[in-house]
Amino acid sequence: MKERIRIASGQGFWGDLPSAPIDQVRLANDKSPIDYMMMDYLAEVTMSIMQKQKLRDPKAGYAKDLVEVIDTILPDIVNKNIKVITNGGGVNPEACRDAIFAAARKKGIKIKVGIVLEDNILDSIDSLLASGHPLKNMETGESLKNVRSRVLSANVYFGAAPIVEALRQGAQIVITGRTTDTGLTLAPMIHEFGWSPNDWDKMAAGTVAGHILECGAQSSGGNFSADWKKVKDFTNIGFPIAEAFPNGEFIITKHPKTGGIVSRASVAEQLLYEIGDPREYITPDCVADFTSIQLEDLGRDRVKVFGIKGRPATEFFKVSMSYNDGYSAQGTLTYTWPDAMEKAKLSDKILRGRLKKAECTFEEMRTEFLGFNSCHGSLTPTKESDVEEVVVKFAVRGQDKNSIIEFGKNIAPLILTGPPSVTGFAGGRPKPSDVVAYWPALLKKTAVTPRVIVEEA
């Protein structure tokens, strides 16, 4: 058993800072080593995007950014023996692995890659329903049958266990599909420290560590509300690193001489991100009690996290599904002094009147006055007469595509048929976009089994 391991965060979402994983690996040295790097690419809507990509091209459906990153850092992770764990495989981990193998062959590098499969249950929905698994919406109780014909993607949130198995088989890179964000960090702790999957306090500790790392620099100074003015050098912001110990305690830090900040406040803010009931943070691996977490600021960008308690895991996996739910479109116009807000409000009235005249139907039409009240609504302290310029954002959503098209045709005409001083019309005529809605469900763990494949090239 190692005395400690250090796990670096390399990406917080698909499209995060591309230099971050490269910096994490290349700045690693004897004084600031890393043993693992986790890279989180997936959000709920991401899976539907990747599924559409795969339908168009059987070799697509994963985060291609990931392959570019791995291609860049392959010599570094091999020479420094750094293992990479990522859910960037999306809906096609096999193709992602093959692309990495191709990059490795070009460099003459041998690498062992593990993939985790069977989280994608899109083709099994009907058989699962027939077997008595309702997959009803866990928030509304609505039957899946109401949207079954419009389902785009369906993926089970696996936990740390299959990643641990891939590491046990010697994988240096582990690529998964829809794994929990926290499982990417918990898995190496289980593997290196020999933790029992039924040691709920340690499962919770690793889960909390994963929660802190999962959003990248959000825990090391990015998007930081409390003391954002104290954050130094956003340009070179350092992503967080979890220095973990066998007893379940860990320290959040970052590489020296990088920008950002790791403080009690920055870590605490991230702990509040997307948790719901803090006493019951439910994952496939455990139920973590966030009210038990203790934080101690050690100074020099080091925060100790300890005292974490956990309870047994539930009998269910969460399933993330998406489905088509109509269309949307949006467009903007800019009005300037004098009487900017008065003109903007009149343009909204004119547009709504013309759409009503055209007998358009929408489930929702929203107008926001950016720079005035779009964030705080009626609570905004600014007087309308004080606004010298305002961007008006019009948006509609509904099932009738023709109505959405008609909306798009009526934005530009406001320039010459509405109030004066329109100085900006961005993006051309708005076109309908598919609305992808989210459907969360539960599925008994006995209904699906992850499959792990580890190969070398």
Phi, psi and omega in degrees: 000132177286152178287333177196158168226154179240124184245122182261146172269129183249335179208141178255346177189166179290111184111005179290176184309115186293336181280346188300308181295329179293315178297317181303317183284315187283338176276351180293132178209188183299327181276337179220070184281162165226141179261327182224154170228123175262143182225113184260119182246345195255136166237172185301314183288338182300322183297321180292323177298314181293325179296318177297320179298318181292325178296326178282328184214110182303342180266003180254189179104016177223173181281102181294336174303324181300315181297321178298319179294312181299320178302321181289320188259003183309309180300324182291314183290330177287312182294326182262002179054050178261128178265141182246131178235126185210150173262017182292358176291343176055237179258010182212064180301328180298313180294324177297314177301314182298323178293323177290320176300318180297320178295321180294319180298320179298329180268356182069031183250132173272134181214141178256122185241133175251143176235150178246125184240175175084004174286335181279107183250020183305317182280355183252003186302312184296319179291325177294317177299318181293334181274002176098013176263107191289332182051034179290157180297119187288349179262324184250342183080003182293145180287139178297334181301335181292337180233009187308317184291347183251007182291132181257323183210153178208116185223136178275136174278098171284162178257213187280335191306310181294331176292319177302318179296319178297320177294321179299327179276004172095014180293134174268334173235130178242124182244125180239171168267234185282081173261151175300144178303320183290331181296335180295332179263322180298321186304311180295332176293315177300315183295313186281327185261356179066030180295142173284137178294350177259006174274089193294329178294318179288323175300320179292322180297313178294327178294317178295320177300318178295323179295324179288324182277337195298333183258024177059230187288003176296339176259001180235034172116342179280145179052042190257113187280318192297309186226044187298333179289343179273351181288127182260139170056064175302331182303320183246040185301134179271136177277154187287157176228134175258119176263104191255149182235156184301335182278001178097351176279155177207162180239131175267130182210195175204170178296142177300152174065018170260162179284182181094194180202138170242110182223171177303320182291318182293323178288319181297321178299316180295326179297335180276354185287121172050053182249342183064229178289115184295342179277347184222075174272103191267126174229171176295341186266334183184178168244113184267140178260101183289344178285349180269351187292133175246137179238138176226120179281115182268356183083167179054045178058045176223124179234123179275136179237127187202177176076017189281136180245148179222166178229167184303147177292158178278176180272006186243150160265150168275142177244129178256114178240155175228154180210156177291132180224051175093210187222162176213163174202157178209153178208163183227150171225152180241130177243144184238173175305144002271160176060042185303312183292323179297319177294317182298317180293325178293321178299321177297316180297318180297313182299314180297322179295318180292322178292324176295318178298326179278003179060039176283148178236132179226149171282332180203137170230129185229139175236129179238143178253092187294133182092353178241295184218018185293332180268320188249359176056229184291348181276355182300137182274353185280139174276143180303323182291344181272351184278120182264341175204148182209140174261123178264125179250117177259138178213144178225155177214141179179177183272337184273105184296324180297324177294322178295320178296317180298321176304312181300326181288342187259001179282303183302322180302338178298338182298318182251355182237017179228199181296159186280177174072033169283117183250351182212132174226107192259139166085004181074190183294125178299137179243153180297137173240147178294137172268122178255117182260157185258137180230099177273141181213171177242148179219132180300139183298336180289349185276344183212143182232124178294150179237132184245131176233126178239124181224161181239142175220000000 
